[in-house]
Amino acid sequence: MNILINDTPYELPGGATLADAIAALAPVPPYAAAVNRSFVPRSAYAAHALQPGDLVEVIRPVTGG
């Protein structure tokens, strides 16, 4: 299935989860993830099934003053 991760196309196998998408990106913690602009808690990554065309965003926190 084709999805976008941070606006970059990725091909994942059918039945892929958010955990699979994050593994394909291999981000350095800490990060948060959203699917179609909805936040997904880290505890739900493995259970959150993706659909073709989903937009996955992996976001690093920004700190500053």
LINJO-V251614 format. One record per pair of residues at least 12 apart in sequence whose ideal C-beta (glycine too) atoms are under 10 Angstrom apart, sorted by sequence separation. I is the first residue (numbers start at 1). GAP is how many residues later the second one is. If there is no record, write none. Layout:
i,gap
I,GAP
I,GAP
//
This chain:
i,gap
1,12
12,12
21,12
30,12
33,12
1,13
3,13
11,13
29,13
35,13
1,14
10,14
19,14
21,14
35,14
36,14
1,15
3,15
10,15
18,15
33,15
35,15
36,15
5,16
8,16
18,16
35,16
40,16
3,17
4,17
5,17
8,17
18,17
36,17
40,17
3,18
22,18
36,18
37,18
39,18
5,19
6,19
35,19
36,19
38,19
5,20
22,20
35,20
36,20
37,20
39,20
3,21
6,21
34,21
35,21
36,21
5,22
18,22
23,22
34,22
35,22
19,23
22,23
33,23
34,23
18,24
21,24
22,24
33,24
34,24
19,25
20,25
32,25
33,25
34,25
18,26
19,26
20,26
31,26
32,26
33,26
17,27
18,27
19,27
21,27
31,27
32,27
5,28
17,28
18,28
19,28
20,28
31,28
32,28
17,29
18,29
19,29
20,29
21,29
30,29
31,29
32,29
17,30
18,30
20,30
30,30
31,30
17,31
18,31
19,31
25,31
27,31
29,31
30,31
3,32
16,32
17,32
18,32
24,32
26,32
27,32
28,32
16,33
17,33
21,33
25,33
27,33
15,34
16,34
22,34
14,35
15,35
16,35
21,35
14,36
16,36
18,36
22,36
21,37
12,38
14,38
16,38
18,38
10,40
12,40
18,40
12,42
12,44
10,46
3,47
3,48
7,48
8,48
1,49
3,49
4,49
5,49
6,49
7,49
1,50
2,50
3,50
4,50
5,50
6,50
7,50
1,51
2,51
3,51
4,51
5,51
6,51
1,52
2,52
3,52
4,52
5,52
6,52
1,53
3,53
4,53
5,53
6,53
//
